[in-house]
């Protein structure tokens, strides 16, 4: 019986000690946390939403660049097809009309395209006669060639960022990227 009583009294003493220690501390902590929970959701939203919205703008900006780049490549290839089969020569396109034709295929406003795009159309009787120079907006070449000539069509379109996030990574005031599209082919013998 003594062993039984000793264990019971020890257990009761531990329970009394635990309950005395826990009661004031747990009630104080509960009351503090209840008071602090009011703005926790707003703070968590601010911490999570700021980088999320920044990432969304970056993704949209990069997607816009890829989209304009893909339409620029399609426009240059379509313009090249028109040269290759002789429709440009038959219609008597000038350099400005050819630029207008290319810009009609792009996914940006035509007025911006006509002002900014640089297009070089160069032809030669042999492929080694074509140059590797970048298009110069101040001195654009326009020579669609004759039947059976080799033709190189290059277009460069500077595009600025509509998202100010890229200004953080750039040393210039407004970051600009240049999209380039190139196609080379041999004209059909349309003469």
C-alpha positions as CSV (number, residue, x, y, z in Angstrom):
1,X,0.0,0.0,0.0
2,X,2.8,2.4,0.7
3,X,4.2,2.1,-2.8
4,X,0.8,2.7,-4.2
5,X,0.3,5.8,-2.1
6,X,3.7,7.2,-2.9
7,X,3.1,7.0,-6.6
8,X,-0.3,8.6,-6.3
9,X,1.1,11.5,-4.3
10,X,4.0,12.0,-6.7
11,X,1.6,12.0,-9.7
12,X,-0.7,14.5,-8.0
13,X,2.2,16.7,-7.1
14,X,3.4,16.8,-10.8
15,X,-0.1,17.5,-12.0
16,X,-0.4,20.4,-9.5
17,X,2.9,21.8,-10.5
18,X,2.1,21.6,-14.2
19,X,-1.3,23.1,-13.8
20,X,0.1,26.0,-11.7
21,X,2.8,26.7,-14.3
22,X,0.7,26.4,-17.3
23,X,-2.4,28.4,-16.3
24,X,-1.1,31.9,-16.1
25,X,1.3,31.6,-19.0
26,X,-1.1,30.1,-21.5
27,X,-3.8,32.6,-20.8
28,X,-1.4,35.5,-21.2
29,X,-0.1,34.1,-24.5
30,X,-3.6,33.5,-25.8
31,X,-4.7,37.0,-25.1
32,X,-1.6,38.5,-26.7
33,X,-2.0,36.5,-29.9
34,X,-5.7,37.2,-30.1
35,X,-4.8,40.9,-30.2
36,X,-2.1,40.5,-32.8
37,X,-4.1,38.5,-35.3
38,X,-6.1,41.4,-36.7
39,X,-3.5,42.6,-39.3
40,X,-1.7,39.3,-39.9
41,X,-3.6,38.5,-43.1
42,X,-3.0,42.0,-44.5
43,X,0.7,41.8,-43.8
44,X,1.0,38.3,-45.4
45,X,-0.9,39.5,-48.4
46,X,1.4,42.5,-48.9
47,X,4.5,40.3,-48.5
48,X,3.3,37.7,-51.0
49,X,1.4,39.9,-53.5
50,X,4.2,42.4,-54.2
51,X,6.7,39.9,-55.7
52,X,3.8,38.0,-57.4
53,X,2.6,41.1,-59.2
54,X,6.1,42.1,-60.2
55,X,6.7,38.6,-61.6
56,X,3.4,38.8,-63.5
57,X,4.4,42.1,-65.1
58,X,7.8,40.7,-66.1
59,X,6.2,37.6,-67.6
60,X,3.7,39.8,-69.6
61,X,6.5,42.0,-70.8
62,X,8.6,39.1,-72.0
63,X,5.6,37.5,-73.6
64,X,5.0,40.8,-75.4
65,X,8.5,40.8,-76.8
66,X,8.2,37.2,-78.0
67,X,4.9,37.9,-79.6
68,X,6.1,41.0,-81.5
69,X,9.3,39.1,-82.5
70,X,7.3,36.2,-83.9
71,X,5.0,38.6,-85.9
72,X,8.1,40.5,-87.1
73,X,9.6,37.2,-88.4
74,X,6.3,36.2,-90.0
75,X,6.0,39.7,-91.7
76,X,9.5,39.5,-93.1
77,X,8.9,35.9,-94.4
78,X,5.6,37.0,-96.1
79,X,7.3,40.0,-97.6
80,X,10.1,37.7,-98.8
81,X,7.6,35.4,-100.5
82,X,6.1,38.4,-102.3
83,X,9.5,39.4,-103.6
84,X,10.4,35.8,-104.5
85,X,7.4,35.2,-106.8
86,X,7.8,38.7,-108.4
87,X,4.7,40.4,-107.0
88,X,6.7,43.2,-105.5
89,X,8.4,44.0,-108.8
90,X,5.1,43.7,-110.7
91,X,3.4,46.1,-108.3
92,X,6.3,48.4,-108.4
93,X,6.7,48.8,-104.7
94,X,8.8,51.6,-103.4
95,X,10.8,51.4,-100.2
96,X,8.1,53.2,-98.2
97,X,5.3,50.9,-99.7
98,X,7.4,47.8,-98.8
99,X,7.8,49.1,-95.2
100,X,4.1,49.7,-95.1
101,X,3.5,46.1,-96.4
102,X,5.7,44.7,-93.6
103,X,4.2,46.8,-90.9
104,X,0.7,45.7,-91.9
105,X,1.5,42.2,-90.6
106,X,3.0,43.3,-87.2
107,X,1.2,43.3,-83.9
108,X,2.0,46.9,-83.0
109,X,0.5,50.2,-84.1
110,X,1.4,50.9,-87.7
111,X,2.5,54.5,-87.0
112,X,5.1,53.2,-84.4
113,X,6.3,50.6,-86.9
114,X,6.8,52.9,-89.8
115,X,8.8,55.3,-87.6
116,X,11.0,52.8,-85.9
117,X,11.6,49.8,-88.2
118,X,14.7,49.5,-90.4
119,X,14.5,47.3,-93.4
120,X,17.2,46.3,-95.8
121,X,16.4,44.4,-99.0
122,X,19.6,43.4,-100.8
123,X,20.0,41.3,-103.9
124,X,23.0,39.9,-105.8
125,X,23.6,37.4,-108.6
126,X,25.5,35.1,-106.2
127,X,25.0,34.4,-102.5
128,X,28.5,35.5,-101.7
129,X,27.6,39.0,-103.0
130,X,25.2,39.6,-100.1
131,X,26.6,41.6,-97.1
132,X,26.4,40.7,-93.5
133,X,25.9,44.3,-92.3
134,X,23.2,45.3,-89.9
135,X,20.4,47.5,-91.3
136,X,21.2,51.2,-90.9
137,X,18.0,53.2,-90.3
138,X,19.7,56.3,-91.8
139,X,20.7,54.4,-95.0
140,X,18.3,51.6,-95.8
141,X,18.9,49.6,-98.9
142,X,16.0,48.5,-101.1
143,X,16.8,46.3,-104.1
144,X,14.4,43.4,-104.5
145,X,16.4,42.2,-107.5
146,X,15.4,40.4,-110.7
147,X,14.5,36.9,-111.5
148,X,16.9,34.2,-110.2
149,X,18.8,36.7,-108.0
150,X,19.7,35.9,-104.4
151,X,17.8,38.2,-101.9
152,X,18.4,39.0,-98.3
153,X,15.7,40.8,-96.3
154,X,16.6,42.1,-92.9
155,X,14.4,44.0,-90.5
156,X,15.2,45.5,-87.1
157,X,12.6,46.9,-84.8
158,X,13.6,48.7,-81.5
159,X,11.0,48.1,-78.9
160,X,10.9,49.8,-75.5
161,X,9.7,48.3,-72.3
162,X,6.2,49.2,-71.2
163,X,7.1,47.8,-67.8
164,X,9.2,49.9,-65.5
165,X,10.5,46.7,-63.8
166,X,13.2,46.4,-66.5
167,X,14.5,49.9,-65.6
168,X,15.9,48.4,-62.5
169,X,18.2,46.2,-64.5
170,X,19.2,48.8,-67.1
171,X,21.7,51.5,-67.0
172,X,19.8,53.7,-69.5
173,X,16.7,55.7,-68.7
174,X,14.3,53.7,-70.8
175,X,15.5,50.2,-71.7
176,X,15.2,49.3,-75.4
177,X,15.5,45.9,-77.1
178,X,16.0,45.3,-80.8
179,X,14.1,42.6,-82.4
180,X,15.6,41.2,-85.6
181,X,14.2,39.1,-88.4
182,X,16.1,37.8,-91.5
183,X,15.1,35.7,-94.5
184,X,17.3,34.7,-97.5
185,X,16.1,33.1,-100.7
186,X,16.5,32.9,-104.4
187,X,14.0,34.7,-106.6
188,X,11.9,32.6,-109.0
189,X,12.8,33.3,-112.7
190,X,9.9,35.7,-113.1
191,X,11.4,37.8,-115.9
